[in-house]
Amino acid sequence: MKTKNITELAEVIRSKNSGPFELTFDIIFKDYDTYYKVKSKGVINKELIAKLYNIDPSQIVTFVEFDAAKAIKATITRPVSSGAIGETDVYGAQQHAPLLQIEIPWD
Amino acid sequence: MKEIKVLAPNGLLGYGFPKESFEEGMKRKPDVIAVDGGSTDPGPYYLGAGKSFTSRAGVKRDLEIILKARDEAKIPFIIGSSGGSGGSPHLQWLKEIVEEIVSEKGYKFKMALIEAEIDKNVLLEKFEEGKIKTFESKQPLTKEAIEKSEHIVAQMGVEPIIKALDMGAEVILAGRAYDPSSMAALPIKEGFDPGLTFHMCKILECGAIAAVPGSARDCLLGTLYKDHFVVEPMNPIRKCTEISVAAHTLYEKGNPLRLPGPGGELILDNVKFEQLDERRVKVSGSKFIPKEPYTVKLEGSAPVGFRTISIAGVRCPKMIKQIDDILENVNKITKENFDMPESDYNIIYHIYGKNGVMGDLEPQKEITSHELGIVIEVVGKTQDIADTICSSVRSTLLHYGYPERIATAGNLALLYSPSDIKMGPVYEFSVYHLLELEDPTEVFPVTIYQF
């Protein structure tokens, strides 16, 4: 089956702190048609996020499809709290790269 | 009141804003100017050390423009999370800047200071009474965590600010506050719907980030009506679109449909975004559900040691291939060299080009870069221990003879002389819990000053 890379479909793919103990990912799609099509495929789900970051699905705090913003959002527990010893990204703004590999089945 | 206008000069006091945008905002005759002064985003250091993360000159510049406009318009000006972290030293820092401007310009007004730092004994009592609940850190609070914290603040809701307004305050410097509180206080006091108010203020508290192009250093005007609100950027180069405003609802929040805050939860399941014209968006359907008991978020920061770092590059492919083994051996040599308990220090290598950005979350295990950037980080029980261990690790790594080594003069491109940098005290978030209150104003005392 043909696939499309997420970067062809989304306009924003980002990560950010949501408080010092959580990290949140947003994928905002280019238009509503694209968003609903991706949503209907169900490829982006908790299991995929867990797999991409090599974490246990129990570390995913929320997974939401937000129609009004044509966006999919996932929030995970940070491995180390913001700014603590051994932490590497105080604002959590550069943790999105694994999401860029997502391929969506597309006919 | 049929409508109320809230002007947000920018997303954070001290970030700056174009004067023209602010003047346009003042032309619209806002009922209140309000700005958020803080965040936990910059990490635990600023709360722990009692310092601001914005510059004094930047904050003074913003305040000078706003206080002048406020003096002419005679409307309230409210700052939330003063000085960044909103603790006592942060609030005092901001108060001194305001006093300096007042003494220079001779303004006359009544000012309120609202403390948000909580005395440890008060908190220990609340802890014993079982009023503190576990939150996103998933760790139950301990007595020790309270005792070792340098500063602990609570995020106030609108109630202490309304109390200050009722006392006649025209300028309010609030300590740590829930982000929208400074903007939402007057509308809630005037009887506007709390769901619409909090949602509008959640958008306003970031300045013009919800516009396109977005910016935290520009003005946004929010107008509240009985059953909806409208947001509009004050800079003609920006516009609010249905999408830009809706997308902002996602920003830095765990779940965009359920936004818990002091005293309740903002529910956005049935929210509607409508484009009014090219630059304005109308929002309706936001609901606020009050919750008992009234709960506020606690933030505490505790010292955990002292840091020294050294920055170096590695370009030799033979070394890059063996980097993990080499670092493991350097750690071993360092440990053996000093007669010191291992718990006295922590050695961490941030290896850019391998997993410096993502650490354990990095899915790519293989190094593909032709060079590596290494930050040697040592956190010690004392600054002296951190300096000693960092120096030893750096020199050992520089000269370490690993198998098949071909560049025998040295393994590191040290970036600076001096090669080691003292970073001072290190803090971590020690308290991040929920506190139940009987009265929303009980831990936020208001003091009035007359200029």
Contacts between the chains, C-beta under 8 A, distances in Angstrom:
chain1	res1	chain2	res2	distance
A	12	B	247	7.1
A	16	B	251	7.0
A	16	B	252	4.9
A	17	B	40	7.8
A	17	B	41	5.8
A	17	B	252	6.4
A	18	B	252	5.3
A	18	B	253	5.6
A	18	B	254	4.6
A	19	B	40	6.7
A	19	B	136	5.5
A	19	B	254	7.4
A	19	B	432	7.2
A	20	B	40	5.4
A	20	B	43	7.5
A	20	B	44	7.1
A	20	B	137	7.9
A	20	B	429	4.8
A	20	B	432	6.2
A	21	B	136	4.3
A	21	B	137	4.7
A	21	B	138	7.6
A	21	B	429	7.5
A	21	B	432	6.2
A	22	B	136	5.6
A	22	B	254	5.6
A	24	B	252	6.7
A	24	B	253	6.8
A	24	B	254	5.9
A	26	B	247	7.8
A	26	B	250	5.0
A	26	B	251	7.6
A	28	B	247	5.4
A	28	B	250	7.3
A	52	B	363	6.5
A	53	B	361	5.2
A	53	B	363	7.0
A	54	B	361	7.3
A	54	B	363	5.9
A	55	B	361	7.4
A	61	B	136	7.8
A	61	B	254	5.9
A	62	B	254	5.4
A	62	B	255	4.4
A	64	B	255	5.8
A	64	B	256	6.3
A	64	B	257	6.4
A	66	B	246	7.8
A	66	B	249	7.6
A	66	B	250	6.4
A	66	B	256	5.2
A	66	B	257	6.9
A	68	B	246	4.6
A	68	B	249	7.4
A	68	B	268	7.9
A	68	B	271	6.2
A	68	B	272	7.8
A	68	B	273	6.0
A	69	B	243	7.1
A	69	B	246	3.9
A	69	B	247	4.7
A	69	B	249	6.2
A	69	B	250	5.6
A	69	B	256	7.2
A	70	B	243	7.3
A	70	B	246	7.9
A	71	B	247	6.5
A	71	B	250	5.6
A	71	B	256	8.0
A	73	B	250	5.6
A	73	B	255	7.7
A	73	B	256	6.2
A	75	B	254	4.3
A	75	B	255	6.9
A	77	B	136	7.8
A	77	B	138	7.1
A	79	B	359	6.8
A	79	B	360	5.6
A	79	B	361	6.4
A	80	B	359	7.5
A	81	B	44	7.9
A	81	B	137	6.8
A	81	B	428	6.5
A	81	B	429	5.3
A	81	B	432	7.8
A	82	B	40	7.2
A	82	B	41	7.7
A	82	B	43	5.1
A	82	B	44	7.1
A	82	B	429	7.0
A	83	B	42	7.9
A	83	B	43	2.8
A	83	B	44	4.7
A	83	B	45	6.3
A	83	B	427	7.1
A	83	B	428	6.7
A	83	B	429	7.3
A	84	B	44	7.2
A	84	B	304	7.6
A	84	B	428	4.1
A	84	B	429	7.1
A	85	B	304	6.2
A	85	B	305	7.4
A	85	B	346	5.8
A	85	B	348	7.1
A	85	B	379	5.2
A	85	B	426	6.5
A	85	B	428	6.9
A	86	B	346	7.5
A	86	B	348	5.4
A	86	B	359	7.4
A	87	B	359	8.0
A	88	B	350	6.3
A	88	B	356	6.6
A	88	B	357	6.1
A	88	B	358	6.9
A	88	B	359	4.8
A	89	B	357	6.2
A	89	B	358	7.5
A	90	B	41	7.5
A	90	B	42	6.7
A	90	B	43	4.6
A	91	B	41	5.6
A	91	B	42	7.8
A	94	B	357	5.1
A	94	B	358	7.7
A	95	B	357	7.6
A	95	B	358	6.1
A	95	B	361	6.4
A	97	B	358	7.5
A	98	B	361	7.8
A	98	B	363	5.2
